[in-house]
Amino acid sequence: MSDWLEQVQMTDLSRLVDDAAVWAPLHRIAGTLDKSLPGIFAADYVERLEAARSRLRPALDDSTSDEEGADA
């Protein structure tokens, strides 16, 4: 989430979020995450991030379970 928010902040927020009232809370959330997640400054952060993404991605054969979980 922290990485995604960083990417969002580095883009033109007005293209992604059309309400400027949302921008300040997004920046505040990102700042809070930056302060509470010291691991984002670790030398192996890129590897940690990719490992987390791999754990969170559904397996290719899990597509039916995702659809079932969406109904819950």
C-alpha positions in Angstrom: 0.0 0.0 0.0 2.8 2.4 0.9 4.5 1.8 -2.4 1.3 2.3 -4.4 0.6 5.5 -2.6 4.1 6.7 -3.3 3.5 6.0 -7.0 0.1 7.8 -6.9 1.7 10.8 -5.3 4.4 11.0 -8.0 1.8 11.0 -10.8 -0.7 13.7 -11.7 -3.2 13.1 -8.9 -5.9 15.0 -10.8 -5.9 12.4 -13.5 -6.5 9.6 -10.9 -8.6 11.4 -8.3 -10.8 14.1 -9.6 -11.7 15.6 -6.2 -8.9 17.7 -4.8 -10.4 17.2 -1.3 -9.1 13.6 -1.4 -5.5 14.6 -2.0 -4.7 15.8 1.5 -5.9 12.6 3.2 -3.9 10.5 0.6 -0.8 12.5 1.5 -1.4 12.2 5.2 -2.0 8.4 5.0 1.2 8.0 2.9 3.2 10.1 5.5 1.8 8.0 8.3 2.8 4.8 6.6 6.3 6.2 5.9 6.8 6.9 9.6 5.4 3.6 10.8 7.1 1.3 8.3 10.9 1.7 8.7 11.3 -1.3 6.4 10.5 0.8 3.4 14.0 2.4 3.8 15.8 -1.0 4.0 18.4 -1.8 1.4 16.5 -5.0 0.5 13.1 -3.2 0.2 12.6 -4.0 -3.4 13.0 -7.7 -2.7 10.7 -7.5 0.3 8.1 -5.7 -1.8 8.2 -8.3 -4.5 7.9 -11.1 -2.0 4.9 -9.5 -0.4 3.3 -8.9 -3.8 3.9 -12.6 -4.7 2.2 -13.7 -1.5 -0.8 -11.4 -2.1 -1.4 -12.3 -5.8 -3.9 -15.1 -6.2 -2.5 -18.3 -7.8 -3.6 -18.8 -11.4 -5.8 -21.7 -10.4 -7.5 -19.7 -7.6 -9.7 -17.6 -10.0 -12.8 -19.6 -9.0 -12.1 -19.1 -5.2 -11.8 -15.4 -5.8 -15.2 -15.2 -7.4 -16.7 -17.2 -4.6 -15.0 -15.0 -2.0 -16.4 -11.9 -3.6 -19.9 -13.1 -2.9 -19.2 -13.5 0.8 
